[in-house]
Amino acid sequence: MTYEQNFLKDFQEWVDQQVQISELAMKAAEKIATEDGKKEAKEAAIRYESRLDAYQFLQGKFENYKNGKDFHDVPDFGTKTF
């Protein structure tokens, strides 16, 4: 494995871990905000959600890379129907 391949593999694993951590932290903060009515917990949940969005965006960039797309192509986040 080349240096670049190893770096990308490690970076993707780190991003995946950050997604898991942010999801857990956001859910915990939301639970505290709901159960205890803590304003700080609600604000923390918003911060964790923002981080989660950023890490998920990076995951989309990795998916682009795996699928041979350009870096600036918008990742496919799935379609929503209303």
N, C-alpha and C positions, 0 to 999 in steps of 0.2 A: 504494500500500500504506500502510495506517495505521501509526502508531507501534506500536500493540499487535501488529499482524500481523507487522511487521518484527522486533519484539522476540521474539515467539514463534518465528519462523522461525530467527533467530540462536541462540536458546537451544536449540532442538531440534538444530540442526547441532552446537552445542558438546557437547551430551549424547551425540550419535552419535559424535563424535570421542573423547570420554572412554571410551565403551564399547570402541572399537577399541584405544585406548591401554592400557586396563586388561586387555583380553584378551591383547594381546601381552606385557605386563609379567608377567601371571600365568603364561603359558606359559613365558616365559623363566626366571622364578623356579622354577617346577616342574622345569624341565629341569636347572637348576643344582643344585637340592635332590636330584634323583634321581642325577645323574652324580657330583656331588662330595660328596653327603651333608651339605651345609651346613645347619645348623639355622636360621641367619638367612634363608636363601633359602626354606625351608619356611614360616617365619613371614611373610615378605614375600608369598609366594603367597597365604596366607590373607588378608592385608590387601587385596591386589589383587582377590581374589575378592569380598570384602565390598563394595568400591567398585563392582565390576562389577554386583553385585546391586542396589545402590542406583541406579546409572545405568539399569539395565534396568527398574527400577520406574518411573523417570521416563519412559522411553520408552513404557511402558504407559499412563501418564497422557496423553501426547501422542496415543496411539492412541484413548483415550477421547474426547479433545477432537475429533479428526477424525471420530469416529463419532457425535458428538452426545450422548455420555454425560456424566453428572455427574462432577465431579472426584472425589468419594468412592466412585464405583463401582469395584469391584475390576477391574483390567485382566485381559483374557483371556490367560493365559500358556500356553494350550494345555492339552489334557487328557493325563493320563498313565494308562495302563492297566497293571495289575499282574497 
